[in-house]
Amino acid sequence: MIFQFKVTLMHMSPPVWRRLQVDSSMTFYQMHEIIQAAFDWDDYHLHAFMMKKSSGRNIHQIEIGSDDNDPWGFNMHDIYDEKEEKLSDWFLVEKDKAVYTYDFGDDWKHEILLEKIISPKEGVLYPHCVKAVQYAPEEDSRGELLEELYEVEEVDSKKLTAAVNKALSPFAKPVETNSDQMDINMKELFIKAKEFNALKPWDLFDNDEIFVVKDPLTSEYLFCSILGAMGEEFGMAVYIGPDGYQNLLKTMKEDIDTFELITEQRSILLSFVNRDELENEDYQLIKDNGMAFRGKKQWQQFRSFKPGFVPWVIEADEARLLTIAVEQAIEVIKEVENGLEIPYFTGDNPVIGRVPKTQGDKTQWNTTLLSPDRWKSQQPSPEEQQLLVPEMDIRRSLKYKKYDTPIEIDFFRVDTPVQEKPGERPYFPLMAVAIDQRSGQVIFQDLAEGQPEVGYYQNSFLMMMNQLERNPREVWLKSHTFHMLEPLLYELGTTVIEAERLPLTDEFKQYLAQMM
């Protein structure tokens, strides 16, 4: 598998970072070499990795490096050998992270955040830099930086990304793709799904009778909801990991916006549909795997849901996860037929779970009652947001007069999918909007291109101020938006009102939907 990391040089303004895709089997020492090349360091000094989060849990005092870092044995914790430890030993789920420190004198700290786990692509050499932003400072320049002598250049991100990939070229090599594994996964998935369908589990389960399956590879929890009790849609939805758990809770709310739910969801869906409901890709997949179906609601269809993207065909690892979920669902269904009771899911009560225990090459599964503390402990704690805009721009904005009327500010996905390249998964663009509460007038709007970075929120706010030539005195926004803007709003001295709903923004969304 391929790990996509965002490696950020901490405490820098403007931000300095690299988005790197690397082989998950790489050692930490090899990752050290990659970071050195990607940030144009010269490897003159000592370095070390400190794991901060693994398998979704915050951890402390886990150092991965070399004994050279501590020749006198002063460390109060064990040092794992960076030439032995693999990235896949510690980075297990999305949002796991570590801090790589280079030069204990200048103390250049790099946050390594696992953004996603993907399958290798044919023709791509790894490691591969997807995007690079800003040059790193020169070696031994911390003193200059502290004395504010460090000058920031305007950098063409595309040219810098190309330069980083050139620096990575000595390490780059093809990684075996898993197209054959995808075929195996899909064949097995079709067979298991057919067995699942024959059991007609919707006759036994209500939609809110959830059970959990623990993935033996990543230790993530898969929240399984059997569909069909209402006699409309038949199949099973599988919500993946901490994000999927939150999505599942949202689906239980009566007033949830359907489009918002789809664009935020992290799940996989198995559906049994009619032949005329299949897309061409669905039918071709069935044909390629030598399968055939007859009758109403018998044709298998698989969909992947990822935040910000259009529902799409599933990837290899998603096929693996769905196969495991369906496999274990069959066992749960059989136990329910023999009297096992599935409690209604509230988010706070114990849930029936299928848990693996691996010994050697064999995996044994057990049915048990799981406490919600198990997956709640995997919920990432809110990260402290950094200031991601130049301080010079903030100082310029502070000179503006105050905008005295409260302003509603929101960021939301627009229901107009964009596909930048043929065959590429389309995404829903992110829109920024600001509305004057007194007049109801839209005073600012902006549509992001592509999948924007976190810095888009703060940059959009500055764009609004520059356009209005005003500094807002009071803003109303939702908690997620506040989290993204908090350090900037603090610098500006803006009064913040957090609200669950923004009525003027909701009206604007409805108007926008009608126009589209």
PyMOL commands that set and color helices and strands:
alter all, ss='L'
color gray80, all
select helices_A, chain A and resi 28-38+67-69+87-90+142-146+157-168+179-198+201-203+241-251+258-264+275-277+280-288+316-337+373-376+391-397+455-468+479-492+503-515
alter helices_A, ss='H'
color red, helices_A
select strands_A, chain A and resi 2-9+16-23+47-54+57-65+79-81+97-102+108-118+125-126+128-133+173-174+211-214+221-227+234-240+267-273+299-305+351-359+362-370+401-403+407-413+430-436+442-447+470-472+474-477+495-498
alter strands_A, ss='S'
color yellow, strands_A
deselect
rebuild
show_as cartoon
